[in-house]
Amino acid sequence: MHVDIAIIGAGPAGLCLARALSGQGLSILLVERQALNALAEPAEDGREIALTHASRAELERLGLWTRFAAEDVSPLRDAQVLNGSSPFALRIDAALAGAGQLGYLVPNQAIRRAAFAVVSECADIGLRDQRSLQSVEIGAESARLELSDGEVVHTRLLVAADSRFSETRRLLGIGARMEDFGKTMLVCRMAHEQPHRQVAWEWFGYGQTLALLPLNGDCSSVVLTLPQREMAVMQALDEEAFARDIERRFAYRLGGMRLLGERHCYPLVGVYSDRFGGPRSALIGDAAVGMHPVTAHGFNFGLQSARRLATEVLDAHRKGQDIGAHAPLLKYALRHRLATWPLYQATSLIAGLYNDRRPPARLLRNAGLRLAQGLPPLRQAIARHLTQHA
């Protein structure tokens, strides 16, 4: 089989890239481990994705946004950052960026469902489900791929979009800086008595980190980060005991709380690939940059990577150039690294500082938040970055 572009991984980034490339005279193949029905009707995974205004605009261009049910889109108006037991909070107001709200919250399940639906309507996009990439041979004119069922695919461009633990990246011989934070993140939906007023919380406690993502109605997505041994105890609690424990962790500021649905746990690991491309290959999504969730920018970076790569590939294609040549892939890699490296580094520093229990770090944490609150230009810069408001 011969195709122009083979994308390994039919997650949101891979699907969005395929859609962005569709309709331009290119043949595209998606290869995915999951079965077709799991892609069409993805399971609920507890994750709420924070989308910037720029990401909304991109999803509108790709045809995803109109497929979201109204109840699945929650406005994210403002945000606040808390530290320890202090009542002080750093406020990030959308108005500082000239926007009515910082962004939107949409379930990961809804994004995956919509992305697969739009791709399914594209005649130039093929799919090999329940298969994986077994080997890669890079040649001068194409890459030879062997899939797990023995099928051989020749492609002008191979794209890795198969998670932060990408096997494709490894097969290409591309390393990555992996930072295991030694923590587990639990996500779940909870109802609460006190209103959230569409304000997100990021609460750095001592020994734990809490986040509150405001959803429609008096309920929110709760994100709790703990060492794995402590998380195992939380997972073992029944629903009633779990709710009482979360009330306590939020210092009863939300009143009574009640668990809605399942609890989901994920290891907290950050990844930054050594290279975003190579001969006839490129990395997008979490295969390129897997962010710590503290800045809520993981999916936004993944969507940006798909758009940046599509822009360079389509530009080369329109000019009659080789889409898998060094020049367009290098241009993509440089642009995406410039856009992601500073925030990735800053996020790692923040995560390190706010998980440090030593007294000097505690003092620095408090001082940093108060300093930021007293500098409107800094808060404005943060708000503009979070909104990416046009």
C-alpha positions in Angstrom: 0.0 0.0 0.0 1.3 3.5 -0.9 0.0 6.7 0.8 1.3 10.2 1.1 0.9 10.5 4.9 0.7 7.8 7.5 -0.4 9.0 11.0 0.2 6.5 13.9 -2.4 7.2 16.6 -6.0 8.2 16.1 -6.3 10.3 19.3 -7.4 14.0 19.1 -4.1 15.3 17.7 -3.8 12.6 15.0 -7.4 13.0 14.0 -7.2 16.8 13.9 -4.1 16.6 11.7 -5.8 14.2 9.3 -8.8 16.5 9.0 -6.5 19.5 8.5 -4.7 17.7 5.6 -7.9 16.4 4.0 -9.3 17.7 0.7 -5.9 18.8 -0.7 -5.2 15.9 -3.0 -3.2 13.9 -0.5 -3.9 10.3 0.6 -3.9 9.9 4.4 -3.8 6.7 6.5 -4.5 6.5 10.3 -3.2 3.5 12.2 -4.7 2.9 15.6 -4.5 0.2 18.3 -8.1 0.6 19.4 -11.1 -0.9 17.7 -13.4 1.1 15.4 -16.3 1.2 17.9 -14.0 2.5 20.6 -13.0 5.4 18.3 -16.6 6.2 17.3 -17.9 6.0 20.8 -15.0 6.7 23.1 -15.3 5.8 26.8 -15.7 8.5 29.4 -12.2 9.1 30.9 -12.9 11.8 33.5 -10.7 14.4 31.7 -12.0 17.9 31.0 -10.0 19.8 28.4 -9.4 23.5 28.9 -9.5 25.2 25.5 -8.2 28.6 24.6 -10.0 31.0 22.3 -7.5 30.1 19.6 -8.2 26.4 20.1 -11.9 27.0 19.7 -11.2 28.9 16.4 -9.2 25.9 15.2 -11.8 23.4 16.2 -14.4 25.5 14.3 -12.2 25.5 11.2 -11.9 21.7 11.4 -15.7 21.3 11.9 -15.6 19.9 15.4 -17.0 22.7 17.5 -20.6 22.5 16.1 -20.7 18.8 17.0 -20.3 19.5 20.7 -23.6 19.3 22.7 -24.4 22.6 24.4 -24.2 20.9 27.8 -20.7 19.7 27.1 -19.2 23.2 26.7 -18.7 25.0 30.0 -17.4 28.6 30.2 -14.2 29.1 32.0 -14.4 32.8 33.2 -11.5 33.4 35.5 -9.0 31.5 37.6 -7.4 31.7 41.0 -4.2 30.2 42.5 -4.1 29.3 46.2 -1.1 28.3 48.3 -1.3 26.1 51.4 -3.7 27.2 54.2 -3.4 30.9 53.2 -6.8 32.6 52.4 -4.9 34.8 49.8 -5.4 33.9 46.1 -3.8 35.2 43.0 -6.6 36.1 40.6 -6.3 35.7 36.8 -9.2 37.7 35.3 -10.2 37.3 31.7 -10.9 41.0 31.5 -7.2 41.7 31.8 -6.8 40.1 28.3 -9.8 41.9 26.9 -11.9 38.8 26.9 -15.2 37.8 28.5 -13.8 34.5 29.7 -10.4 32.7 29.8 -11.7 29.8 27.7 -13.9 26.7 27.6 -14.0 23.3 29.2 -15.0 20.3 27.1 -14.9 16.6 28.0 -12.0 14.8 26.3 -14.6 12.1 25.3 -16.7 14.7 23.4 -13.6 16.0 21.5 -12.5 12.5 20.5 -16.1 11.6 19.4 -16.4 14.8 17.3 -12.9 14.4 15.8 -13.6 10.9 14.7 -17.0 11.9 13.2 -15.5 14.6 11.0 -12.6 12.3 9.8 -15.1 9.5 9.0 -16.7 11.8 6.4 -13.4 12.3 4.5 -13.0 10.0 1.6 -9.2 10.6 1.4 -8.6 9.3 4.9 -8.2 5.6 5.5 -8.1 3.8 8.8 -6.4 0.6 10.0 -7.8 -0.1 13.5 -6.7 -2.7 16.0 -3.2 -2.5 14.5 0.1 -1.0 15.6 3.4 -0.1 13.9 6.0 -2.8 14.3 9.0 -1.6 12.3 10.1 1.4 10.2 12.7 1.7 7.4 13.4 5.2 6.2 14.5 5.5 2.6 15.4 8.4 0.3 11.9 8.6 -1.3 9.6 7.0 1.3 9.4 5.2 4.6 8.5 1.5 4.7 6.2 0.6 7.6 5.2 -2.8 8.7 2.1 -3.1 10.8 1.2 -5.7 13.4 -0.9 -7.8 11.0 2.0 -8.0 8.5 0.7 -5.3 6.1 3.4 -3.2 4.5 2.7 0.5 3.9 5.0 2.9 2.0 4.5 6.6 2.9 6.1 9.9 1.9 5.7 11.2 5.5 5.3 9.3 8.8 3.7 11.2 11.7 3.9 9.9 15.3 0.7 10.9 17.3 0.7 7.9 19.7 0.9 9.5 23.2 3.7 10.7 25.4 4.9 7.1 25.7 5.1 6.9 21.8 6.4 3.6 20.4 6.8 5.3 17.0 9.1 7.9 18.5 11.2 5.0 19.9 11.2 3.1 16.5 12.5 6.3 14.9 15.3 6.5 17.3 14.2 9.8 18.8 14.8 10.2 22.5 12.8 12.3 25.0 13.3 14.0 28.3 10.9 12.3 30.6 10.1 13.8 34.0 8.3 11.4 36.3 6.9 13.6 39.1 6.3 10.6 41.3 2.6 11.5 41.7 -0.7 10.1 40.6 -3.6 12.4 39.4 -7.2 11.5 40.2 -10.0 13.1 38.2 -13.7 12.9 38.8 -16.9 15.0 38.7 -18.4 16.2 41.9 -21.5 18.2 42.8 -21.1 20.9 45.6 -23.3 23.2 47.6 -21.4 26.4 47.1 -21.3 28.0 43.6 -18.0 28.0 41.7 -19.0 31.1 39.6 -17.2 29.7 36.6 -13.8 30.3 38.3 -11.1 27.6 38.1 -9.0 26.8 41.1 -5.4 25.7 41.3 -4.6 25.0 45.0 -1.0 24.0 45.9 -1.3 22.4 49.3 1.5 20.8 51.4 1.7 17.2 50.2 -1.2 17.6 47.7 -2.3 19.6 44.7 -6.0 20.3 44.0 -7.7 21.7 41.0 -11.3 22.7 40.4 -12.6 23.0 36.9 -16.1 24.6 36.9 -18.7 22.9 34.8 -22.2 23.8 33.9 -24.4 23.9 37.0 -23.2 23.4 40.6 -20.7 20.7 39.7 -17.0 20.7 38.8 -14.3 18.4 37.7 -12.0 17.8 40.7 -8.4 17.0 40.1 -6.3 15.6 43.1 -2.6 14.9 42.9 -1.0 12.7 45.5 1.9 10.2 45.9 0.8 6.8 44.7 0.7 5.2 48.1 -1.7 7.9 49.4 -3.8 7.7 46.2 -4.3 4.0 46.7 -6.0 4.8 50.0 -8.2 7.4 48.3 -9.2 4.9 45.6 -10.2 2.3 48.2 -12.7 4.7 49.9 -16.4 4.2 49.2 -18.3 7.1 47.6 -19.5 8.6 50.8 -16.1 8.5 52.5 -14.4 9.8 49.4 -16.8 12.8 49.2 -16.2 13.7 52.9 -12.4 13.5 52.4 -12.6 15.8 49.3 -14.7 18.3 51.3 -12.0 18.3 54.0 -9.2 18.8 51.4 -11.1 21.8 50.0 -11.3 23.2 53.6 -15.1 23.0 53.3 -15.1 26.1 51.0 -17.5 24.3 48.6 -19.8 23.1 51.3 -21.2 19.5 51.0 -19.9 17.5 48.0 -21.1 14.4 46.2 -19.4 12.2 43.7 -20.8 12.0 40.2 -19.7 9.0 38.2 -16.4 7.2 38.2 -13.0 8.1 39.5 -10.0 7.9 37.1 -6.3 7.9 37.9 -3.3 8.8 35.7 0.5 8.8 36.3 2.0 12.3 36.3 4.8 12.3 33.7 6.1 15.2 31.6 7.7 14.5 28.2 9.7 16.7 25.8 11.0 15.0 22.7 14.6 15.6 21.7 13.5 16.2 18.2 10.2 16.9 16.6 11.1 15.5 13.3 13.6 13.5 11.2 14.0 12.1 7.8 10.4 11.6 6.4 9.0 11.8 9.9 7.5 14.2 12.4 6.1 14.1 15.9 2.9 15.9 17.1 0.7 16.0 20.2 1.9 14.3 23.3 4.5 12.3 21.3 6.2 15.7 20.9 5.3 17.5 24.1 3.5 15.9 27.0 2.8 18.7 29.5 2.3 18.7 33.2 -1.4 19.6 33.7 -0.8 22.6 36.0 -1.0 25.1 33.1 -3.9 23.2 31.3 -2.1 23.6 28.0 -1.5 20.0 26.9 -4.3 19.7 24.3 -3.9 23.3 23.1 -0.2 22.5 22.3 -1.3 19.3 20.6 -3.8 21.1 18.4 -1.2 23.8 17.6 1.3 21.1 16.6 -1.2 19.6 14.1 -1.9 23.0 12.6 1.8 23.9 12.3 2.7 20.6 10.6 -0.3 20.8 8.3 0.6 24.3 7.3 4.2 23.3 6.3 3.1 20.1 4.6 0.4 21.8 2.6 2.6 24.7 1.6 5.2 22.2 0.3 2.5 20.3 -1.5 1.1 23.4 -3.2 4.5 24.3 -4.5 5.1 20.8 -5.9 7.8 20.1 -3.4 8.5 16.9 -1.4 6.2 16.9 1.7 8.7 14.6 3.5 11.8 16.6 2.7 14.0 18.1 5.3 13.0 21.8 4.8 9.3 21.7 5.7 9.8 19.3 8.6 12.6 21.4 10.0 10.5 24.6 9.8 7.7 22.8 11.6 10.1 21.6 14.3 11.6 25.0 14.9 8.3 26.8 15.1 6.8 24.2 17.5 9.9 24.2 19.8 9.9 27.9 20.0 6.2 27.9 21.0 6.4 25.2 23.6 9.9 25.1 25.2 9.6 28.2 27.4 6.2 27.1 28.9 7.4 23.5 29.3 10.4 24.7 31.3 8.4 27.2 33.3 5.8 24.6 34.1 8.5 22.2 35.4 9.9 24.9 37.6 6.5 25.8 39.0 5.6 22.2 39.7 8.9 21.7 41.4 8.6 24.8 43.6 5.0 24.2 44.6 5.6 20.6 45.5 8.6 21.4 47.7 7.7 21.1 51.4 10.8 22.8 52.8 10.3 26.1 54.7 12.3 28.3 52.3 10.2 27.0 49.3 7.0 27.7 51.3 8.1 31.3 51.9 9.0 31.8 48.2 5.7 30.4 47.1 3.7 32.9 49.2 6.0 35.8 48.2 5.7 34.8 44.5 1.9 34.8 44.5 1.6 38.1 46.3 4.2 39.7 44.1 2.3 38.6 41.0 -1.0 39.9 42.4 0.6 43.3 42.9 1.9 43.5 39.3 -1.1 44.0 37.0 1.1 43.9 33.8 2.3 40.4 34.8 -1.3 39.2 35.5 -2.3 40.7 32.2 0.4 38.7 30.4 -0.7 35.5 32.1 -4.3 36.1 31.2 -3.4 36.8 27.6 -1.4 33.6 27.4 -4.2 31.6 28.9 -6.9 33.0 26.7 -4.9 33.2 23.4 -7.6 35.7 22.6 -7.5 37.1 19.0 
